Amino acid sequence: MYRKWYYEVIVDHMESVSHLEPHLRIGWANTNGYVPYPSGGSKWGGNGVGDDLYSFGFDGIYFWTCGRANLVRNVPHDSLPILKNDVIGCILDLNIPLITFTVNGIPIRGCFKNFSTDGMFYPVI
């Protein structure tokens, strides 16, 4: 079985459709527990990548897992963290184990490591 995986996301569209800034998380999830349930409306919530124990995400500023955000990148307040034509690289090395990210080829400081490798990992956006 392959122990190292990589994929890229090229952002081809990013705009606000409400009073809220757009929010995009990119990363990896595990079949042992990640169950997304995106929804909306009054009193409804959503589960995105990084909101549980079985997924690891990056939103351009923060790393997300277990519903917690950790600052890893500074972006000017008047700019979106991920822009049109940005290329987000997502690296998974199951030998260590380690998850890292890049933005336009530049490595993001920090990583996820020493997580369980039980189950199968797959890309999530």
C-alpha positions as CSV (number, residue, x, y, z in Angstrom):
1,M,0.0,0.0,0.0
2,Y,1.2,3.5,-0.7
3,R,2.2,5.4,2.4
4,K,2.6,8.9,1.0
5,W,-0.2,10.9,-0.7
6,Y,-0.5,14.4,-2.1
7,Y,-3.3,16.4,-3.8
8,E,-3.8,20.0,-4.9
9,V,-6.8,22.2,-4.9
10,I,-6.8,25.1,-7.4
11,V,-9.3,27.7,-6.2
12,D,-11.1,28.9,-9.3
13,H,-13.9,30.9,-7.5
14,M,-14.1,32.6,-4.2
15,E,-16.8,35.2,-3.3
16,S,-19.1,36.3,-0.5
17,V,-22.7,35.4,-1.1
18,S,-23.9,36.8,2.3
19,H,-22.7,39.2,4.9
20,L,-20.1,36.5,6.0
21,E,-16.7,36.0,4.5
22,P,-16.3,32.8,2.5
23,H,-14.9,29.9,4.5
24,L,-13.1,27.0,2.8
25,R,-11.4,24.1,4.6
26,I,-9.2,21.6,2.8
27,G,-7.6,18.5,4.2
28,W,-7.8,14.8,5.0
29,A,-10.4,12.6,6.8
30,N,-10.5,9.1,8.0
31,T,-13.0,6.3,7.3
32,N,-12.9,5.3,11.0
33,G,-15.2,8.1,12.1
34,Y,-15.5,11.2,9.9
35,V,-19.2,11.7,8.9
36,P,-19.9,15.1,7.3
37,Y,-23.3,16.5,7.8
38,P,-23.4,19.9,6.1
39,S,-26.8,21.6,6.6
40,G,-28.3,25.0,7.1
41,G,-31.2,26.9,8.5
42,S,-32.4,27.9,11.9
43,K,-30.8,25.8,14.7
44,W,-28.9,23.7,12.3
45,G,-25.2,23.2,12.2
46,G,-22.6,21.6,10.0
47,N,-19.6,19.3,10.4
48,G,-16.7,20.3,8.3
49,V,-13.2,19.0,7.9
50,G,-11.4,19.5,11.3
51,D,-14.5,19.6,13.4
52,D,-14.0,16.1,14.8
53,L,-11.3,13.6,15.9
54,Y,-11.1,12.0,12.5
55,S,-10.3,14.9,10.2
56,F,-7.6,17.5,9.7
57,G,-8.1,20.7,7.8
58,F,-6.6,24.0,6.8
59,D,-8.5,27.2,6.0
60,G,-5.7,29.5,4.9
61,I,-5.0,30.8,8.4
62,Y,-5.7,27.9,10.9
63,F,-5.2,24.2,11.2
64,W,-8.4,22.5,12.4
65,T,-8.9,19.2,14.2
66,C,-11.2,18.2,17.1
67,G,-13.2,21.4,16.4
68,R,-10.2,23.5,17.5
69,A,-8.3,26.0,15.4
70,N,-4.6,26.7,15.7
71,L,-3.1,29.8,14.0
72,V,-0.4,28.8,11.5
73,R,-0.4,31.7,9.0
74,N,-0.7,35.4,9.2
75,V,-2.9,37.1,6.6
76,P,-3.6,40.9,6.3
77,H,-7.0,41.8,7.8
78,D,-8.1,43.3,4.5
79,S,-7.5,40.1,2.6
80,L,-9.1,36.7,2.3
81,P,-6.9,33.8,3.5
82,I,-7.5,31.9,0.3
83,L,-7.8,33.8,-3.0
84,K,-8.8,32.9,-6.5
85,N,-6.1,31.0,-8.3
86,D,-4.3,29.9,-5.1
87,V,-3.0,26.4,-5.2
88,I,-3.4,24.5,-1.8
89,G,-1.2,21.4,-1.5
90,C,-2.2,18.7,0.9
91,I,0.5,16.2,2.0
92,L,-0.1,13.0,3.9
93,D,2.8,10.8,5.1
94,L,1.6,7.7,6.9
95,N,5.1,6.5,7.7
96,I,5.6,9.2,10.4
97,P,2.5,10.0,10.4
98,L,2.4,13.6,9.3
99,I,0.0,16.0,7.5
100,T,1.3,19.3,6.1
101,F,0.0,21.9,3.7
102,T,1.4,24.4,1.1
103,V,0.0,27.6,-0.4
104,N,1.2,28.3,-3.9
105,G,4.2,26.0,-3.3
106,I,5.2,27.7,0.0
107,P,5.1,25.3,3.0
108,I,2.8,26.3,5.9
109,R,4.6,26.3,9.3
110,G,3.3,23.6,11.6
111,C,1.8,20.1,10.9
112,F,-0.4,17.4,12.3
113,K,1.5,14.4,13.5
114,N,1.4,11.2,15.6
115,F,-2.3,10.7,14.7
116,S,-3.9,7.2,14.4
117,T,-3.3,5.6,11.0
118,D,-6.1,3.1,11.5
119,G,-8.7,3.3,8.7
120,M,-8.3,4.9,5.3
121,F,-7.6,8.5,4.6
122,Y,-9.3,10.5,1.8
123,P,-9.2,14.1,0.6
124,V,-12.0,16.4,1.8
125,I,-13.0,20.0,0.9
